[in-house]
Amino acid sequence: MSVPRDVAVSGLFDHFERTPQVLARAESAFLRDMAASFDDSTIQALISMTSENPDNGQKPINRDRLDKTLARAEAAGIGISWNSKESPSIEAVFAGNFPSLFTSLSFSLDGNWKRIEGGYASKSGKLYVRDPYAGKLHFTTWAPEQPNNSISAASSIAERSGLLASASDLAIYLDAKSALVSQLPILDGVTLPFDGILLTAERDRTSPKGANPHARYTAIFKIQMKDEQTARTYRPIMRVMWALVSGKLTALGIPVSPETSIEQQGSLFATTPISMSAREIVNVFLALSNMNGGKAASGLVAAPRQ
């Protein structure tokens, strides 16, 4: 039993249930490297994010389900959202060789999961999976809700941000309207008219074949301004902003060298390439996931356009 790749990856974000503030799309090459980057401490961090009682100790790690899911996945869409001072809500759709009947049976026979209306719930924490459909596994950190048949906000964001059209192995988009961004002023009295920040990363051809946490990726940050005229107007400010932002990115674990610059390209500002390992990218994503939109530290990006 198998699901063709083009069927599985189509409509990757169409069934997202919440509006993401951080949205990511990862292809199979990065997913394999990501899995290789998951040591016990990383998995413990993921478990803590979905646990009902993260401070009461953890059960022994069983990564069998995770490894099998990533091995069958051709692509994944991941969304993170914040609501007031609550922990982040995380939503992920893995698309690949997940035949509906076979996959449903595997969850039914897995003692770590229990059947609920609309899908399955983890017995050890706040993690839920919807009934498999069209080669997709849809995980959330909240129980199934009333279905929404309208076009998802995630799909619209992925389309207009360029994330959906990107051919990169990994693309991460931070929406300018997110609670996280609004908490992070960069220059007092300055509001930058930008739409969002897009990070794209491509696996270096010189990296070894197969899953490897040390595989190198070439990453580029792109800040999307309102239009080209606005980009020209704010060009001097953007260069000052990048000097401040690069230090904060370094604090998050992104190895930004002092020589990394940012230049205008039409309505975009794009950095020169930044080299990162798969493990470094995973650690940055975990850092973003653990940030509370209402308690974020200042200094990363400017307040969005109202």
C-alpha positions in Angstrom: 0.0 0.0 0.0 1.4 3.4 -0.9 0.4 7.0 -1.6 2.0 8.9 -4.5 4.1 11.8 -3.5 2.2 14.4 -5.6 -1.1 13.3 -3.9 0.4 13.4 -0.4 2.0 16.8 -0.6 -0.8 18.6 -2.3 -2.8 20.9 0.0 -0.2 20.6 2.7 -1.7 23.5 4.8 -5.3 23.3 3.7 -6.5 21.6 6.9 -4.6 23.7 9.4 -7.0 24.6 12.2 -5.4 27.7 13.8 -3.7 30.8 12.3 0.0 30.3 12.7 2.4 33.1 13.6 5.4 31.0 12.6 4.9 28.7 9.6 7.4 26.2 8.2 7.7 23.8 5.3 10.3 21.1 5.3 11.2 18.6 2.6 12.4 15.0 3.1 16.1 15.8 3.0 15.8 18.1 6.0 13.3 15.8 7.8 15.9 13.0 7.7 18.6 15.3 9.0 16.2 16.6 11.6 15.5 13.1 12.9 19.3 12.4 13.1 19.6 15.6 15.2 17.1 14.4 17.8 19.2 13.1 20.7 17.5 12.2 24.1 17.7 15.8 25.4 16.0 17.1 22.2 13.2 14.6 22.5 12.8 15.4 26.2 12.3 19.0 25.3 9.6 18.1 22.8 7.9 15.9 25.3 8.0 18.7 27.9 6.2 21.0 25.4 3.3 18.5 25.1 3.2 17.1 28.6 0.4 17.7 31.0 2.9 17.8 33.9 6.4 18.5 32.5 7.9 19.0 35.9 6.8 15.6 37.3 9.4 13.5 35.5 9.2 11.9 32.1 8.5 8.3 31.0 11.3 6.5 29.2 11.7 7.8 25.6 10.2 5.7 22.9 11.1 7.3 19.6 9.7 4.4 17.4 6.6 6.4 16.3 8.7 9.5 15.5 11.3 7.6 13.5 8.6 5.7 11.5 6.7 8.9 10.8 9.7 10.8 9.5 10.9 7.8 7.5 7.7 7.8 5.5 7.3 11.6 5.2 8.1 13.4 1.9 7.3 16.9 3.3 5.9 18.5 6.5 4.1 21.7 7.3 4.5 23.1 10.9 2.7 26.0 12.5 3.2 27.7 15.9 0.8 30.2 17.4 0.5 32.0 20.7 -2.5 33.1 22.6 -2.0 35.6 25.4 0.4 34.1 28.0 -0.4 30.5 27.2 2.2 28.0 26.0 2.5 27.9 22.2 0.1 25.8 20.2 1.9 23.6 17.7 0.3 22.0 14.6 2.1 19.7 12.1 1.1 17.9 9.0 3.4 15.2 7.7 2.7 14.2 4.1 4.0 11.0 2.5 3.4 7.3 2.4 0.6 7.1 5.0 -2.3 4.9 3.6 -5.4 5.8 5.6 -6.4 2.3 6.6 -2.9 1.0 7.4 -2.0 4.1 9.4 -5.2 4.2 11.4 -4.7 0.5 12.3 -1.1 1.2 13.4 -2.4 3.9 15.9 -5.2 1.6 17.1 -2.7 -1.1 17.9 -0.2 1.3 19.5 -0.5 1.2 23.3 0.8 4.7 23.6 -2.4 6.1 21.9 -6.1 5.9 22.5 -9.0 6.3 20.1 -11.1 9.5 20.5 -13.7 11.1 18.3 -12.0 12.4 15.2 -8.6 10.7 15.7 -6.3 9.6 18.5 -4.8 11.1 21.7 -1.4 10.4 23.2 -1.7 8.8 26.7 1.3 10.7 28.0 0.6 14.3 27.0 -1.2 16.9 25.1 -0.6 15.5 21.6 -3.4 14.5 19.2 -3.5 13.1 15.7 -6.5 13.5 13.4 -7.9 10.6 11.4 -5.3 10.0 8.5 -6.4 11.3 5.1 -4.9 11.5 1.6 -1.4 10.4 2.7 -1.3 12.9 5.6 -0.8 12.7 9.4 -2.1 15.8 11.2 -0.8 16.4 14.7 -1.8 19.1 17.1 -1.3 20.0 20.8 -5.1 20.4 21.2 -8.0 18.0 21.0 -10.1 17.8 17.7 -12.4 20.8 17.3 -15.4 21.5 15.1 -14.3 21.1 11.5 -13.8 24.4 9.5 -14.5 23.8 5.8 -13.2 27.3 4.8 -9.7 27.8 3.3 -7.3 27.8 6.2 -5.4 30.9 7.2 -2.2 28.9 7.1 -2.7 28.1 3.4 -3.3 31.8 2.6 -0.1 32.8 4.6 1.9 30.1 2.9 0.8 31.3 -0.5 1.4 35.0 -0.1 4.6 34.7 1.8 6.3 32.7 -0.9 6.9 29.8 1.5 4.7 27.5 -0.6 6.5 28.3 -3.9 10.0 28.0 -2.4 12.0 25.1 -3.7 14.3 25.1 -0.6 14.7 22.1 1.6 13.4 24.3 4.5 11.4 27.5 4.6 10.3 29.3 7.8 8.1 32.3 7.8 7.5 34.7 10.7 4.4 36.8 10.1 4.7 40.5 11.0 1.2 40.4 12.7 2.3 37.7 15.2 2.2 38.3 18.9 5.8 37.4 19.0 6.9 40.2 16.6 4.7 42.8 18.3 6.5 42.2 21.5 9.9 42.8 19.9 10.6 46.5 19.2 13.9 47.2 17.6 14.2 50.9 17.4 12.3 53.2 19.7 9.8 55.3 17.7 10.3 53.4 14.5 7.6 51.2 12.9 8.8 49.3 9.8 6.1 48.6 7.2 7.0 45.0 6.5 4.9 41.9 6.0 7.1 39.2 7.4 10.5 37.4 7.6 11.3 34.4 5.5 14.2 32.0 6.1 15.1 29.6 3.4 17.7 26.9 3.7 19.2 24.5 1.1 21.3 21.4 1.8 24.8 21.8 0.6 25.7 19.3 -2.2 29.0 18.6 -0.4 27.2 17.3 2.7 27.3 13.5 3.1 24.3 11.5 1.8 21.9 10.1 4.2 20.6 11.5 7.5 23.2 13.5 9.3 22.9 16.1 12.1 26.1 17.8 10.8 24.8 18.3 7.3 25.5 21.8 6.2 22.7 24.2 5.0 23.0 27.5 3.2 20.4 29.9 4.8 19.2 33.3 3.7 16.9 35.7 5.6 14.5 37.8 3.5 12.5 40.7 5.0 9.4 41.4 2.9 8.5 45.1 2.7 5.2 46.6 1.6 6.6 47.4 -1.9 9.8 48.4 -3.7 9.4 52.1 -3.0 9.0 51.5 0.7 12.1 49.3 0.6 14.1 52.1 -1.0 12.9 54.6 1.6 13.8 52.4 4.5 17.1 51.1 3.2 19.3 53.1 5.6 17.2 52.1 8.5 17.2 48.4 7.5 21.0 48.3 7.5 21.0 49.7 11.0 18.3 47.2 12.0 20.2 44.2 10.6 23.3 45.2 12.7 21.1 44.9 15.8 19.1 41.8 14.7 22.2 39.8 13.8 23.4 39.9 17.4 20.0 38.6 18.6 20.1 35.8 16.0 23.5 34.8 17.3 22.0 34.6 20.8 19.4 32.2 19.4 22.1 29.9 18.1 22.3 31.1 14.5 25.9 31.5 13.5 25.8 35.0 11.9 29.3 36.3 11.1 30.0 40.1 11.3 30.6 40.0 7.5 27.0 38.9 6.8 25.2 41.9 5.2 21.7 42.7 4.0 20.9 44.2 0.6 17.7 45.4 -1.1 16.3 43.2 -3.9 13.1 44.9 -5.2 10.6 44.8 -2.3 12.8 42.5 -0.3 15.9 42.8 1.9 18.0 39.6 1.7 21.1 38.6 3.6 24.2 37.1 2.2 24.3 33.3 2.7 24.7 31.9 6.2 26.1 28.4 6.8 24.3 26.3 9.4 24.2 22.7 10.4 20.9 20.7 10.6 21.3 20.5 14.4 21.7 24.2 14.7 18.5 24.8 12.7 16.6 22.3 14.9 17.8 24.1 18.1 16.7 27.4 16.7 13.2 26.1 15.9 12.9 24.7 19.4 13.9 28.0 20.8 11.2 29.7 18.8 8.7 27.1 19.9 9.4 27.7 23.5 9.1 31.5 23.3 6.0 32.9 24.9 4.5 35.6 22.7 3.5 37.6 25.7 6.8 37.4 27.5 9.3 37.6 24.6 12.5 39.5 25.2 12.9 42.6 23.2 15.4 43.3 20.4 14.7 40.9 17.6 12.5 42.7 15.1 10.5 45.9 14.8 6.8 46.2 15.4 4.7 45.3 12.3 2.7 47.7 10.2 -0.8 48.3 11.6 
